[in-house]
Amino acid sequence: MGDEGPGSPVHLLCLAASSGVPLFCRSSSGGAPSRQQLPFSVIGSLNGVHMFGQNLDVQLNSARTEDTTVVWKNFHDSITLIVLSSEEGTSELRLERMLHMVFGAMVLIVGLEELTNIRNVERLKKELRASYCLIDSFLGNSELIGDLTQCVDCVIPPEGSAMQGLQRPLAQPLSACLYQAEWWQRQRAGGA
């Protein structure tokens, strides 16, 4: 990996757990979807290390190098998700939560039955394409999720006291306008 810089990459791999067949690979650089893909040899090696550990009853959850964090997660002994992140300060916990959200998105689009009992890998790959947009939004490095939840994101600025000083002169005229608008509404309702 080793691509440090303003757009540190995040790669997400989804594989069929029993066969190791890649179902999809999604990448993000600087919070935006990227066409940069990992070589098949890297995908195979990452899955091979995980499968080798499983055969020896060793659970490999995460690994860290100088510049990359890797997290593996197996879901229902059917789907293996692997995420690689070169973003500075990324924790394994954050990446594991992201893998749970990705699997949830896959269940939402395809259904748990289809994911746990894979009958036709090519058909599953095709059906999973519908979840790419949602999955790509998880790969972004933003803490804001309002576009996903259709709710307003609230951000507390570090200079809160400075902003309060700017809000006070505006608060009184604004409250007077709101009070006047409410008064007019009551007048119209009472006179009608």
N, CA, C and O atoms as a DFTB+ gen file, in Angstrom:
768 C
 N C O
     1  1       0.858      -1.158       0.000
     2  2       0.000       0.000       0.000
     3  2       0.908       1.225       0.000
     4  3       1.259       1.687      -1.086
     5  1       1.300       1.766       1.099
     6  2       2.275       2.810       1.191
     7  2       1.981       4.072       0.432
     8  3       2.917       4.838       0.202
     9  1       0.768       4.361       0.023
    10  2       0.438       5.576      -0.686
    11  2       0.037       6.647       0.305
    12  3      -1.149       6.936       0.459
    13  1       0.994       7.233       0.969
    14  2       0.680       8.287       1.916
    15  2       0.441       9.576       1.156
    16  3       0.925       9.736       0.036
    17  1      -0.281      10.470       1.736
    18  2      -0.506      11.742       1.103
    19  2      -1.892      12.230       1.374
    20  3      -2.592      11.709       2.242
    21  1      -2.304      13.273       0.600
    22  2      -3.595      13.888       0.857
    23  2      -4.766      12.963       0.633
    24  3      -5.812      13.139       1.257
    25  1      -4.621      11.967      -0.252
    26  2      -5.721      11.046      -0.512
    27  2      -5.354       9.638      -0.111
    28  3      -5.307       8.750      -0.961
    29  1      -5.094       9.413       1.157
    30  2      -4.695       8.083       1.615
    31  2      -5.792       7.085       1.283
    32  3      -6.960       7.309       1.603
    33  1      -5.416       5.978       0.639
    34  2      -6.435       5.041       0.154
    35  2      -7.023       4.144       1.240
    36  3      -6.378       3.820       2.237
    37  1      -8.266       3.760       1.004
    38  2      -8.955       2.746       1.792
    39  2      -9.465       1.718       0.784
    40  3     -10.131       2.072      -0.189
    41  1      -9.154       0.464       1.018
    42  2      -9.597      -0.612       0.127
    43  2     -10.486      -1.560       0.906
    44  3     -10.179      -1.918       2.044
    45  1     -11.586      -1.965       0.294
    46  2     -12.514      -2.920       0.891
    47  2     -12.622      -4.121      -0.038
    48  3     -12.884      -3.981      -1.233
    49  1     -12.418      -5.291       0.527
    50  2     -12.511      -6.532      -0.243
    51  2     -13.639      -7.378       0.324
    52  3     -13.785      -7.488       1.541
    53  1     -14.423      -7.966      -0.538
    54  2     -15.480      -8.884      -0.132
    55  2     -15.255     -10.188      -0.864
    56  3     -15.182     -10.230      -2.093
    57  1     -15.144     -11.270      -0.075
    58  2     -14.865     -12.580      -0.658
    59  2     -15.838     -13.620      -0.138
    60  3     -16.347     -13.510       0.977
    61  1     -16.089     -14.626      -0.954
    62  2     -16.846     -15.788      -0.478
    63  2     -15.911     -16.551       0.456
    64  3     -14.813     -16.931       0.049
    65  1     -16.325     -16.781       1.695
    66  2     -15.442     -17.344       2.715
    67  2     -14.990     -18.762       2.381
    68  3     -13.842     -19.121       2.646
    69  1     -15.863     -19.561       1.810
    70  2     -15.507     -20.960       1.563
    71  2     -14.532     -21.123       0.402
    72  3     -13.634     -21.962       0.462
    73  1     -14.701     -20.330      -0.654
    74  2     -13.878     -20.506      -1.852
    75  2     -12.804     -19.440      -2.018
    76  3     -11.824     -19.659      -2.729
    77  1     -12.973     -18.290      -1.373
    78  2     -12.023     -17.200      -1.552
    79  2     -12.243     -16.405      -2.818
    80  3     -11.410     -15.574      -3.178
    81  1     -13.357     -16.647      -3.504
    82  2     -13.664     -15.922      -4.737
    83  2     -14.028     -14.481      -4.393
    84  3     -14.924     -14.248      -3.582
    85  1     -13.334     -13.497      -5.010
    86  2     -13.680     -12.094      -4.739
    87  2     -15.069     -11.762      -5.294
    88  3     -15.366     -12.028      -6.459
    89  1     -15.912     -11.175      -4.438
    90  2     -17.242     -10.752      -4.875
    91  2     -17.212      -9.305      -5.346
    92  3     -17.877      -8.956      -6.321
    93  1     -16.438      -8.453      -4.654
    94  2     -16.190      -7.101      -5.114
    95  2     -15.004      -6.528      -4.380
    96  3     -14.591      -7.022      -3.332
    97  1     -14.465      -5.464      -4.965
    98  2     -13.373      -4.707      -4.365
    99  2     -13.698      -3.233      -4.573
   100  3     -13.850      -2.789      -5.710
   101  1     -13.805      -2.477      -3.495
   102  2     -14.122      -1.052      -3.577
   103  2     -12.961      -0.268      -2.986
   104  3     -12.353      -0.703      -2.007
   105  1     -12.653       0.863      -3.560
   106  2     -11.558       1.691      -3.086
   107  2     -12.007       3.130      -2.973
   108  3     -12.893       3.589      -3.694
   109  1     -11.372       3.830      -2.045
   110  2     -11.652       5.242      -1.824
   111  2     -10.321       5.933      -1.576
   112  3      -9.443       5.388      -0.908
   113  1     -10.180       7.120      -2.112
   114  2      -8.968       7.898      -1.887
   115  2      -9.374       9.316      -1.526
   116  3      -9.992      10.013      -2.331
   117  1      -9.031       9.743      -0.323
   118  2      -9.402      11.082       0.119
   119  2     -10.894      11.252       0.309
   120  3     -11.398      12.372       0.223
   121  1     -11.616      10.172       0.565
   122  2     -13.049      10.244       0.790
   123  2     -13.888      10.089      -0.458
   124  3     -15.113      10.004      -0.371
   125  1     -13.247      10.049      -1.634
   126  2     -13.981       9.907      -2.893
   127  2     -13.709       8.525      -3.481
   128  3     -12.596       8.012      -3.358
   129  1     -14.709       7.917      -4.119
   130  2     -14.481       6.608      -4.740
   131  2     -13.319       6.679      -5.717
   132  3     -13.121       7.689      -6.393
   133  1     -12.556       5.601      -5.784
   134  2     -11.362       5.556      -6.618
   135  2     -11.403       4.304      -7.482
   136  3     -11.966       3.283      -7.086
   137  1     -10.806       4.389      -8.657
   138  2     -10.732       3.229      -9.542
   139  2      -9.492       2.385      -9.254
   140  3      -9.317       1.316      -9.837
   141  1      -8.631       2.867      -8.351
   142  2      -7.414       2.127      -8.000
   143  2      -7.810       0.804      -7.342
   144  3      -8.529       0.793      -6.343
   145  1      -7.345      -0.285      -7.896
   146  2      -7.676      -1.609      -7.380
   147  2      -6.413      -2.300      -6.895
   148  3      -5.312      -2.018      -7.367
   149  1      -6.588      -3.196      -5.958
   150  2      -5.472      -4.001      -5.488
   151  2      -5.214      -5.134      -6.470
   152  3      -6.158      -5.659      -7.060
   153  1      -3.956      -5.521      -6.658
   154  2      -3.661      -6.670      -7.522
   155  2      -4.264      -7.947      -6.941
   156  3      -4.406      -8.081      -5.726
   157  1      -4.610      -8.869      -7.812
   158  2      -5.219     -10.122      -7.369
   159  2      -4.301     -10.886      -6.417
   160  3      -4.776     -11.576      -5.514
   161  1      -2.985     -10.766      -6.617
   162  2      -2.043     -11.466      -5.741
   163  2      -2.129     -10.946      -4.305
   164  3      -1.977     -11.716      -3.357
   165  1      -2.370      -9.648      -4.142
   166  2      -2.511      -9.072      -2.800
   167  2      -3.814      -9.549      -2.172
   168  3      -3.844      -9.912      -0.997
   169  1      -4.889      -9.548      -2.953
   170  2      -6.185     -10.021      -2.452
   171  2      -6.067     -11.480      -2.019
   172  3      -6.539     -11.854      -0.945
   173  1      -5.441     -12.296      -2.853
   174  2      -5.264     -13.707      -2.528
   175  2      -4.407     -13.912      -1.288
   176  3      -4.701     -14.779      -0.465
   177  1      -3.354     -13.123      -1.150
   178  2      -2.480     -13.247       0.023
   179  2      -3.203     -12.874       1.308
   180  3      -3.084     -13.566       2.318
   181  1      -3.954     -11.777       1.266
   182  2      -4.690     -11.351       2.463
   183  2      -5.717     -12.401       2.878
   184  3      -5.865     -12.705       4.061
   185  1      -6.423     -12.949       1.893
   186  2      -7.398     -13.988       2.214
   187  2      -6.706     -15.265       2.650
   188  3      -7.193     -15.958       3.543
   189  1      -5.569     -15.588       2.028
   190  2      -4.832     -16.802       2.379
   191  2      -4.322     -16.784       3.809
   192  3      -4.375     -17.800       4.503
   193  1      -3.830     -15.638       4.254
   194  2      -3.358     -15.512       5.635
   195  2      -4.514     -15.747       6.601
   196  3      -4.362     -16.438       7.608
   197  1      -5.665     -15.169       6.286
   198  2      -6.844     -15.310       7.145
   199  2      -7.318     -16.763       7.174
   200  3      -7.617     -17.293       8.244
   201  1      -7.389     -17.412       6.005
   202  2      -7.843     -18.808       5.938
   203  2      -6.852     -19.755       6.612
   204  3      -7.261     -20.725       7.251
   205  1      -5.551     -19.483       6.475
   206  2      -4.536     -20.310       7.118
   207  2      -4.718     -20.269       8.632
   208  3      -4.649     -21.303       9.297
   209  1      -4.948     -19.083       9.172
   210  2      -5.191     -18.949      10.608
   211  2      -6.439     -19.697      11.039
   212  3      -6.438     -20.343      12.086
   213  1      -7.493     -19.622      10.260
   214  2      -8.736     -20.320      10.598
   215  2      -8.536     -21.832      10.640
   216  3      -9.096     -22.512      11.499
   217  1      -7.747     -22.347       9.725
   218  2      -7.496     -23.791       9.705
   219  2      -6.743     -24.254      10.946
   220  3      -6.828     -25.424      11.318
   221  1      -6.014     -23.362      11.584
   222  2      -5.274     -23.688      12.806
   223  2      -6.004     -23.211      14.057
   224  3      -5.417     -23.152      15.137
   225  1      -7.289     -22.869      13.910
   226  2      -8.110     -22.331      15.001
   227  2      -7.516     -21.061      15.608
   228  3      -7.583     -20.847      16.818
   229  1      -6.935     -20.225      14.750
   230  2      -6.406     -18.930      15.162
   231  2      -7.271     -17.868      14.503
   232  3      -7.497     -17.899      13.294
   233  1      -7.751     -16.932      15.305
   234  2      -8.607     -15.888      14.768
   235  2      -7.779     -14.634      14.525
   236  3      -7.323     -13.994      15.472
   237  1      -7.583     -14.283      13.261
   238  2      -6.842     -13.099      12.868
   239  2      -7.841     -11.977      12.655
   240  3      -8.618     -12.009      11.701
   241  1      -7.828     -10.981      13.538
   242  2      -8.772      -9.865      13.442
   243  2      -8.177      -8.651      12.754
   244  3      -8.842      -8.002      11.947
   245  1      -6.905      -8.338      13.074
   246  2      -6.305      -7.141      12.500
   247  2      -4.797      -7.259      12.494
   248  3      -4.205      -8.071      13.205
   249  1      -4.195      -6.420      11.665
   250  2      -2.741      -6.324      11.581
   251  2      -2.397      -4.879      11.246
   252  3      -3.189      -4.159      10.638
   253  1      -1.217      -4.478      11.648
   254  2      -0.805      -3.092      11.406
   255  2       0.644      -3.083      10.932
   256  3       1.501      -3.762      11.499
   257  1       0.907      -2.300       9.879
   258  2       2.268      -2.060       9.428
   259  2       2.587      -0.608       9.726
   260  3       1.825       0.066      10.419
   261  1       3.712      -0.118       9.207
   262  2       4.084       1.269       9.452
   263  2       3.022       2.242       8.947
   264  3       2.747       3.258       9.585
   265  1       2.434       1.927       7.812
   266  2       1.518       2.892       7.199
   267  2       0.133       2.337       6.856
   268  3      -0.677       3.049       6.262
   269  1      -0.155       1.090       7.215
   270  2      -1.435       0.494       6.829
   271  2      -2.017      -0.329       7.975
   272  3      -1.300      -1.031       8.688
   273  1      -3.332      -0.223       8.131
   274  2      -4.061      -1.055       9.086
   275  2      -4.968      -1.983       8.282
   276  3      -5.663      -1.541       7.367
   277  1      -4.958      -3.268       8.626
   278  2      -5.784      -4.264       7.939
   279  2      -6.696      -4.906       8.973
   280  3      -6.248      -5.299      10.050
   281  1      -7.989      -5.010       8.637
   282  2      -8.958      -5.662       9.527
   283  2      -9.728      -6.698       8.712
   284  3     -10.208      -6.416       7.614
   285  1      -9.833      -7.898       9.271
   286  2     -10.592      -8.995       8.659
   287  2     -11.838      -9.244       9.491
   288  3     -11.806      -9.117      10.715
   289  1     -12.936      -9.599       8.832
   290  2     -14.160      -9.970       9.555
   291  2     -14.904     -11.004       8.721
   292  3     -15.165     -10.802       7.535
   293  1     -15.239     -12.115       9.368
   294  2     -15.989     -13.179       8.722
   295  2     -17.435     -13.112       9.219
   296  3     -17.674     -13.037      10.424
   297  1     -18.387     -13.138       8.303
   298  2     -19.801     -13.058       8.655
   299  2     -20.500     -14.359       8.271
   300  3     -20.502     -14.752       7.105
   301  1     -21.086     -15.012       9.248
   302  2     -21.897     -16.221       9.058
   303  2     -21.145     -17.322       8.312
   304  3     -21.760     -18.109       7.593
   305  1     -19.837     -17.385       8.474
   306  2     -18.999     -18.385       7.792
   307  2     -19.258     -18.420       6.294
   308  3     -19.078     -19.453       5.650
   309  1     -19.679     -17.289       5.743
   310  2     -20.032     -17.239       4.341
   311  2     -19.343     -16.091       3.603
   312  3     -18.897     -16.257       2.467
   313  1     -19.258     -14.943       4.242
   314  2     -18.689     -13.749       3.630
   315  2     -17.506     -13.281       4.466
   316  3     -17.607     -13.174       5.688
   317  1     -16.385     -13.004       3.807
   318  2     -15.230     -12.416       4.475
   319  2     -15.038     -11.014       3.930
   320  3     -14.926     -10.819       2.720
   321  1     -15.001     -10.043       4.824
   322  2     -14.719      -8.659       4.451
   323  2     -13.343      -8.298       4.992
   324  3     -13.008      -8.613       6.135
   325  1     -12.554      -7.636       4.159
   326  2     -11.216      -7.187       4.531
   327  2     -11.117      -5.718       4.172
   328  3     -11.453      -5.321       3.056
   329  1     -10.657      -4.909       5.119
   330  2     -10.456      -3.491       4.834
   331  2      -9.001      -3.140       5.118
   332  3      -8.428      -3.567       6.121
   333  1      -8.417      -2.358       4.222
   334  2      -7.055      -1.863       4.364
   335  2      -7.128      -0.347       4.345
   336  3      -7.725       0.232       3.438
   337  1      -6.534       0.300       5.328
   338  2      -6.573       1.752       5.391
   339  2      -5.184       2.311       5.646
   340  3      -4.470       1.839       6.531
   341  1      -4.806       3.314       4.872
   342  2      -3.547       4.021       5.073
   343  2      -3.786       5.395       5.692
   344  3      -2.858       6.196       5.798
   345  1      -5.023       5.671       6.100
   346  2      -5.316       6.950       6.734
   347  2      -4.645       7.009       8.094
   348  3      -4.726       6.064       8.879
   349  1      -3.989       8.111       8.363
   350  2      -3.274       8.264       9.629
   351  2      -4.260       8.286      10.793
   352  3      -5.275       8.980      10.741
   353  1      -3.959       7.534      11.826
   354  2      -4.775       7.532      13.038
   355  2      -6.027       6.676      12.964
   356  3      -6.861       6.741      13.867
   357  1      -6.182       5.887      11.931
   358  2      -7.361       5.030      11.819
   359  2      -7.257       3.884      12.822
   360  3      -6.239       3.196      12.888
   361  1      -8.317       3.686      13.600
   362  2      -8.307       2.622      14.596
   363  2      -8.951       1.356      14.037
   364  3      -9.771       1.401      13.120
   365  1      -8.549       0.218      14.624
   366  2      -9.144      -1.053      14.225
   367  2     -10.628      -1.078      14.539
   368  3     -11.413      -1.664      13.793
   369  1     -11.018      -0.446      15.641
   370  2     -12.428      -0.410      16.032
   371  2     -13.270       0.300      14.973
   372  3     -14.347      -0.177      14.615
   373  1     -12.787       1.430      14.475
   374  2     -13.518       2.172      13.444
   375  2     -13.660       1.323      12.185
   376  3     -14.729       1.276      11.577
   377  1     -12.576       0.655      11.800
   378  2     -12.627      -0.177      10.596
   379  2     -13.548      -1.377      10.780
   380  3     -14.256      -1.766       9.851
   381  1     -13.541      -1.964      11.975
   382  2     -14.442      -3.101      12.230
   383  2     -15.901      -2.658      12.192
   384  3     -16.755      -3.366      11.657
   385  1     -16.183      -1.495      12.756
   386  2     -17.558      -0.970      12.674
   387  2     -17.965      -0.731      11.238
   388  3     -19.106      -0.987      10.854
   389  1     -17.020      -0.234      10.436
   390  2     -17.323      -0.007       9.031
   391  2     -17.646      -1.338       8.342
   392  3     -18.553      -1.395       7.511
   393  1     -16.924      -2.393       8.672
   394  2     -17.208      -3.707       8.073
   395  2     -18.602      -4.196       8.459
   396  3     -19.296      -4.800       7.642
   397  1     -19.010      -3.939       9.693
   398  2     -20.373      -4.312      10.105
   399  2     -21.407      -3.516       9.310
   400  3     -22.432      -4.064       8.903
   401  1     -21.143      -2.224       9.086
   402  2     -22.079      -1.411       8.299
   403  2     -22.126      -1.889       6.853
   404  3     -23.196      -1.918       6.244
   405  1     -20.976      -2.264       6.301
   406  2     -20.935      -2.773       4.922
   407  2     -21.740      -4.061       4.811
   408  3     -22.525      -4.230       3.878
   409  1     -21.543      -4.973       5.768
   410  2     -22.313      -6.217       5.723
   411  2     -23.805      -5.920       5.885
   412  3     -24.632      -6.545       5.222
   413  1     -24.149      -4.990       6.745
   414  2     -25.554      -4.592       6.895
   415  2     -26.129      -4.051       5.600
   416  3     -27.281      -4.331       5.267
   417  1     -25.337      -3.273       4.863
   418  2     -25.791      -2.753       3.570
   419  2     -26.004      -3.893       2.577
   420  3     -26.951      -3.874       1.791
   421  1     -25.125      -4.876       2.618
   422  2     -25.271      -6.028       1.729
   423  2     -26.535      -6.815       2.069
   424  3     -27.257      -7.252       1.172
   425  1     -26.800      -6.995       3.355
   426  2     -28.016      -7.698       3.784
   427  2     -29.250      -6.908       3.365
   428  3     -30.245      -7.489       2.932
   429  1     -29.186      -5.592       3.493
   430  2     -30.307      -4.737       3.121
   431  2     -30.654      -4.885       1.640
   432  3     -31.829      -4.948       1.277
   433  1     -29.653      -4.938       0.807
   434  2     -29.876      -4.976      -0.642
   435  2     -30.168      -6.396      -1.138
   436  3     -31.087      -6.592      -1.933
   437  1     -29.401      -7.382      -0.681
   438  2     -29.486      -8.730      -1.230
   439  2     -30.297      -9.679      -0.344
   440  3     -30.997     -10.558      -0.846
   441  1     -30.198      -9.499       0.962
   442  2     -30.876     -10.398       1.889
   443  2     -29.897     -11.350       2.547
   444  3     -28.928     -11.781       1.923
   445  1     -30.144     -11.677       3.797
   446  2     -29.245     -12.537       4.559
   447  2     -29.206     -13.952       3.991
   448  3     -28.145     -14.576       3.967
   449  1     -30.329     -14.458       3.543
   450  2     -30.391     -15.818       2.996
   451  2     -29.458     -15.965       1.793
   452  3     -28.745     -16.962       1.678
   453  1     -29.460     -14.979       0.901
   454  2     -28.598     -15.030      -0.292
   455  2     -27.123     -14.979       0.090
   456  3     -26.288     -15.591      -0.577
   457  1     -26.797     -14.251       1.164
   458  2     -25.399     -14.109       1.568
   459  2     -24.887     -15.319       2.348
   460  3     -23.706     -15.656       2.265
   461  1     -25.757     -15.963       3.093
   462  2     -25.307     -17.110       3.898
   463  2     -25.311     -18.415       3.104
   464  3     -24.544     -19.326       3.416
   465  1     -26.149     -18.515       2.100
   466  2     -26.204     -19.715       1.249
   467  2     -25.933     -19.308      -0.195
   468  3     -26.855     -19.179      -1.000
   469  1     -24.672     -19.112      -0.506
   470  2     -24.297     -18.663      -1.848
   471  2     -24.410     -19.842      -2.809
   472  3     -23.671     -20.820      -2.700
   473  1     -25.348     -19.734      -3.751
   474  2     -25.549     -20.798      -4.727
   475  2     -24.885     -20.450      -6.058
   476  3     -24.252     -21.301      -6.683
   477  1     -25.030     -19.205      -6.484
   478  2     -24.490     -18.772      -7.763
   479  2     -23.665     -17.501      -7.520
   480  3     -24.225     -16.422      -7.322
   481  1     -22.345     -17.633      -7.535
   482  2     -21.450     -16.520      -7.213
   483  2     -21.604     -15.377      -8.210
   484  3     -21.622     -14.212      -7.812
   485  1     -21.714     -15.688      -9.478
   486  2     -21.821     -14.632     -10.501
   487  2     -23.107     -13.832     -10.331
   488  3     -23.103     -12.611     -10.484
   489  1     -24.203     -14.511     -10.017
   490  2     -25.463     -13.802      -9.792
   491  2     -25.366     -12.917      -8.549
   492  3     -25.875     -11.796      -8.543
   493  1     -24.716     -13.417      -7.499
   494  2     -24.544     -12.632      -6.280
   495  2     -23.700     -11.393      -6.546
   496  3     -24.012     -10.314      -6.043
   497  1     -22.637     -11.533      -7.329
   498  2     -21.808     -10.381      -7.693
   499  2     -22.655      -9.307      -8.378
   500  3     -22.536      -8.117      -8.085
   501  1     -23.500      -9.751      -9.284
   502  2     -24.363      -8.822     -10.030
   503  2     -25.358      -8.128      -9.104
   504  3     -25.588      -6.926      -9.230
   505  1     -25.952      -8.879      -8.173
   506  2     -26.926      -8.301      -7.243
   507  2     -26.267      -7.329      -6.263
   508  3     -26.891      -6.354      -5.843
   509  1     -25.017      -7.589      -5.900
   510  2     -24.325      -6.727      -4.944
   511  2     -23.960      -5.369      -5.531
   512  3     -23.668      -4.438      -4.780
   513  1     -23.970      -5.235      -6.841
   514  2     -23.663      -3.942      -7.471
   515  2     -24.607      -2.840      -6.991
   516  3     -24.223      -1.672      -6.936
   517  1     -25.827      -3.208      -6.649
   518  2     -26.800      -2.213      -6.183
   519  2     -26.392      -1.602      -4.850
   520  3     -26.883      -0.530      -4.495
   521  1     -25.509      -2.255      -4.105
   522  2     -25.091      -1.733      -2.798
   523  2     -23.824      -0.886      -2.878
   524  3     -23.399      -0.342      -1.859
   525  1     -23.213      -0.756      -4.039
   526  2     -21.942      -0.045      -4.157
   527  2     -22.031       1.410      -3.705
   528  3     -21.127       1.892      -3.022
   529  1     -23.074       2.103      -4.059
   530  2     -23.195       3.519      -3.689
   531  2     -23.197       3.681      -2.172
   532  3     -22.499       4.539      -1.631
   533  1     -23.977       2.863      -1.498
   534  2     -24.042       2.917      -0.039
   535  2     -22.705       2.512       0.577
   536  3     -22.244       3.146       1.525
   537  1     -22.090       1.478       0.054
   538  2     -20.795       1.022       0.567
   539  2     -19.726       2.084       0.357
   540  3     -18.907       2.316       1.246
   541  1     -19.722       2.731      -0.802
   542  2     -18.741       3.785      -1.065
   543  2     -18.883       4.947      -0.079
   544  3     -17.893       5.588       0.274
   545  1     -20.095       5.213       0.358
   546  2     -20.282       6.298       1.334
   547  2     -19.668       5.929       2.686
   548  3     -19.250       6.818       3.426
   549  1     -19.606       4.646       3.022
   550  2     -18.953       4.221       4.264
   551  2     -17.440       4.371       4.173
   552  3     -16.778       4.601       5.185
   553  1     -16.888       4.244       2.971
   554  2     -15.447       4.323       2.794
   555  2     -14.919       5.743       2.913
   556  3     -13.723       5.939       3.127
   557  1     -15.787       6.732       2.778
   558  2     -15.353       8.114       2.931
   559  2     -14.833       8.359       4.337
   560  3     -15.248       7.696       5.287
   561  1     -13.919       9.319       4.463
   562  2     -13.299       9.546       5.758
   563  2     -14.063      10.545       6.621
   564  3     -13.543      10.991       7.643
   565  1     -15.247      10.894       6.244
   566  2     -16.008      11.876       6.997
   567  2     -16.705      11.247       8.197
   568  3     -17.169      10.109       8.134
   569  1     -16.770      11.992       9.271
   570  2     -17.514      11.566      10.455
   571  2     -18.995      11.906      10.293
   572  3     -19.824      11.464      11.090
   573  1     -19.331      12.688       9.264
   574  2     -20.703      13.120       9.041
   575  2     -21.462      12.057       8.249
   576  3     -20.965      11.544       7.246
   577  1     -22.672      11.733       8.710
   578  2     -23.448      10.686       8.040
   579  2     -24.868      11.154       7.740
   580  3     -25.751      10.328       7.512
   581  1     -25.099      12.450       7.736
   582  2     -26.437      12.972       7.504
   583  2     -27.023      12.558       6.170
   584  3     -28.234      12.365       6.065
   585  1     -26.179      12.416       5.133
   586  2     -26.691      12.005       3.829
   587  2     -27.179      10.560       3.850
   588  3     -28.016      10.181       3.032
   589  1     -26.668       9.753       4.774
   590  2     -27.118       8.365       4.889
   591  2     -28.385       8.240       5.720
   592  3     -29.280       7.459       5.398
   593  1     -28.449       9.019       6.793
   594  2     -29.559       8.887       7.726
   595  2     -30.699       9.851       7.432
   596  3     -31.757       9.771       8.056
   597  1     -30.489      10.758       6.488
   598  2     -31.471      11.788       6.153
   599  2     -31.782      12.664       7.372
   600  3     -32.910      13.127       7.543
   601  1     -30.782      12.881       8.204
   602  2     -30.894      13.728       9.388
   603  2     -29.822      14.803       9.314
   604  3     -28.885      14.714       8.522
   605  1     -29.975      15.803      10.141
   606  2     -29.011      16.895      10.177
   607  2     -27.814      16.471      11.021
   608  3     -27.979      15.949      12.123
   609  1     -26.609      16.698      10.502
   610  2     -25.399      16.461      11.283
   611  2     -25.155      17.672      12.175
   612  3     -25.282      18.813      11.732
   613  1     -24.813      17.426      13.405
   614  2     -24.476      18.491      14.343
   615  2     -22.986      18.440      14.611
   616  3     -22.434      17.390      14.940
   617  1     -22.346      19.579      14.467
   618  2     -20.913      19.676      14.693
   619  2     -20.678      20.722      15.759
   620  3     -21.187      21.839      15.663
   621  1     -19.916      20.372      16.767
   622  2     -19.576      21.315      17.820
   623  2     -18.213      21.899      17.485
   624  3     -17.219      21.173      17.463
   625  1     -18.151      23.210      17.223
   626  2     -16.874      23.808      16.851
   627  2     -15.956      23.939      18.067
   628  3     -16.429      24.145      19.185
   629  1     -14.652      23.820      17.851
   630  2     -13.726      23.955      18.972
   631  2     -13.689      25.380      19.529
   632  3     -13.336      25.573      20.692
   633  1     -14.050      26.389      18.713
   634  2     -14.065      27.782      19.177
   635  2     -15.488      28.200      19.519
   636  3     -15.970      29.215      19.018
   637  1     -16.160      27.437      20.358
   638  2     -17.559      27.711      20.694
   639  2     -17.772      29.063      21.343
   640  3     -18.757      29.732      21.030
   641  1     -16.896      29.493      22.228
   642  2     -17.089      30.778      22.915
   643  2     -16.989      31.939      21.942
   644  3     -17.710      32.927      22.089
   645  1     -16.113      31.844      20.952
   646  2     -16.002      32.915      19.961
   647  2     -17.271      33.014      19.131
   648  3     -17.698      34.115      18.782
   649  1     -17.879      31.875      18.812
   650  2     -19.114      31.899      18.033
   651  2     -20.281      32.427      18.852
   652  3     -21.171      33.082      18.309
   653  1     -20.288      32.148      20.168
   654  2     -21.357      32.674      21.015
   655  2     -21.338      34.189      21.004
   656  3     -22.387      34.833      20.996
   657  1     -20.145      34.752      21.002
   658  2     -20.033      36.207      20.952
   659  2     -20.631      36.777      19.681
   660  3     -21.192      37.873      19.701
   661  1     -20.523      36.064      18.589
   662  2     -21.097      36.512      17.320
   663  2     -22.604      36.281      17.265
   664  3     -23.314      37.001      16.563
   665  1     -23.096      35.286      17.999
   666  2     -24.517      34.963      17.956
   667  2     -25.361      35.926      18.783
   668  3     -26.500      36.215      18.416
   669  1     -24.827      36.422      19.878
   670  2     -25.616      37.277      20.780
   671  2     -26.218      38.490      20.081
   672  3     -27.408      38.747      20.257
   673  1     -25.447      39.256      19.289
   674  2     -26.068      40.413      18.617
   675  2     -27.187      40.023      17.654
   676  3     -28.088      40.823      17.402
   677  1     -27.143      38.806      17.112
   678  2     -28.170      38.359      16.170
   679  2     -29.386      37.763      16.867
   680  3     -30.486      37.774      16.314
   681  1     -29.198      37.247      18.066
   682  2     -30.259      36.511      18.743
   683  2     -31.455      37.389      19.076
   684  3     -32.593      36.966      18.872
   685  1     -31.236      38.591      19.577
   686  2     -32.348      39.440      19.996
   687  2     -33.221      39.876      18.812
   688  3     -34.440      39.721      18.886
   689  1     -32.651      40.416      17.722
   690  2     -33.513      40.764      16.587
   691  2     -34.220      39.551      15.977
   692  3     -35.364      39.655      15.534
   693  1     -33.548      38.417      15.956
   694  2     -34.156      37.217      15.400
   695  2     -35.330      36.760      16.246
   696  3     -36.380      36.406      15.708
   697  1     -35.167      36.763      17.565
   698  2     -36.281      36.349      18.412
   699  2     -37.441      37.326      18.300
   700  3     -38.599      36.915      18.383
   701  1     -37.153      38.619      18.111
   702  2     -38.232      39.596      17.926
   703  2     -38.983      39.323      16.629
   704  3     -40.209      39.430      16.594
   705  1     -38.271      38.974      15.568
   706  2     -38.920      38.650      14.286
   707  2     -39.789      37.410      14.420
   708  3     -40.914      37.385      13.920
   709  1     -39.282      36.381      15.090
   710  2     -40.055      35.160      15.266
   711  2     -41.300      35.419      16.108
   712  3     -42.368      34.877      15.824
   713  1     -41.165      36.244      17.141
   714  2     -42.301      36.568      17.986
   715  2     -43.341      37.337      17.181
   716  3     -44.539      37.085      17.311
   717  1     -42.886      38.281      16.343
   718  2     -43.812      39.069      15.534
   719  2     -44.534      38.180      14.519
   720  3     -45.732      38.350      14.293
   721  1     -43.824      37.242      13.910
   722  2     -44.447      36.328      12.946
   723  2     -45.487      35.450      13.640
   724  3     -46.551      35.182      13.082
   725  1     -45.180      35.009      14.847
   726  2     -46.131      34.205      15.610
   727  2     -47.363      35.036      15.964
   728  3     -48.482      34.526      15.921
   729  1     -47.169      36.307      16.312
   730  2     -48.278      37.209      16.663
   731  2     -49.202      37.389      15.451
   732  3     -50.424      37.369      15.594
   733  1     -48.616      37.564      14.254
   734  2     -49.413      37.741      13.052
   735  2     -50.215      36.479      12.733
   736  3     -51.365      36.563      12.300
   737  1     -49.616      35.331      12.944
   738  2     -50.336      34.080      12.706
   739  2     -51.520      33.943      13.642
   740  3     -52.582      33.480      13.227
   741  1     -51.361      34.334      14.889
   742  2     -52.482      34.276      15.857
   743  2     -53.569      35.259      15.491
   744  3     -54.752      34.964      15.658
   745  1     -53.189      36.427      14.993
   746  2     -54.175      37.417      14.585
   747  2     -55.024      36.917      13.416
   748  3     -56.243      37.081      13.396
   749  1     -54.351      36.305      12.447
   750  2     -55.068      35.771      11.297
   751  2     -55.987      34.630      11.702
   752  3     -57.112      34.527      11.212
   753  1     -55.506      33.770      12.600
   754  2     -56.303      32.623      13.029
   755  2     -57.505      33.083      13.851
   756  3     -58.593      32.516      13.741
   757  1     -57.304      34.112      14.674
   758  2     -58.381      34.604      15.524
   759  2     -59.398      35.412      14.722
   760  3     -60.582      35.416      15.059
   761  1     -58.956      36.095      13.671
   762  2     -59.851      36.932      12.893
   763  2     -60.594      36.157      11.828
   764  3     -61.569      36.665      11.273
   765  1     -60.167      34.947      11.524
   766  2     -60.795      34.188      10.443
   767  2     -62.028      33.473      10.894
   768  3     -62.672      32.790      10.097
